[in-house]
Amino acid sequence: MIFKRVGDSRPYPDHGYAQKQWAAIAPQQVRLGDLVTTKRTLDLEALLEDDSTFYGDLFAHVVSYRGELYLEDGLHRALRAALQQRQTMHARVLELR
């Protein structure tokens, strides 16, 4: 199993963070096996594009809430890491209380 769990929603409160605020959070390594996804489906085109991060953040966005790590943005990055046999990836982690 790649992820801890596959979810289909965001069970945490809306944080209202914009791209600029996410960019202020230093990336850190997270284990793929500790992540809970917030989407059940993936746009295959986003996974296969060479420049898939051209308009977005280079790092995935993860929300830490009530002891769980939710992969909010960057599912295609996480799957790429898994396909490359990696156990971890770099992500910006927002701590919500």
C-alpha positions, 0 to 999 in steps of 0.5 A, spaced: 500 500 500 502 506 498 498 511 502 496 510 509 488 511 507 485 513 500 480 518 502 475 523 498 474 529 502 478 534 507 476 532 514 479 538 517 476 545 517 478 550 511 485 553 512 484 559 507 491 558 505 493 562 499 499 559 494 503 565 497 502 563 504 504 555 503 510 558 499 512 561 506 512 554 509 519 550 509 518 543 505 520 537 509 520 530 508 514 526 509 513 518 508 508 516 503 505 511 508 503 516 513 499 520 508 491 520 507 489 522 500 483 527 500 482 525 492 480 518 490 481 520 483 488 522 479 488 526 472 493 521 468 495 527 464 498 531 470 501 525 472 505 524 465 506 531 464 514 533 464 512 540 466 507 538 471 509 543 476 510 549 471 504 553 474 504 550 481 508 549 487 514 544 487 512 541 493 506 537 495 501 540 500 500 536 506 495 538 512 497 535 519 490 535 523 488 531 529 494 526 528 493 525 521 497 527 515 492 529 509 495 530 502 491 536 500 495 537 493 500 533 490 497 527 489 501 526 482 507 528 485 506 522 491 505 517 485 511 519 481 515 518 488 512 511 489 513 509 482 520 511 483 520 506 489 521 512 493 518 511 500 518 519 502 517 525 498 518 533 500 512 537 502 510 543 505 506 541 512 501 546 515 499 544 522 492 545 524 489 545 531 
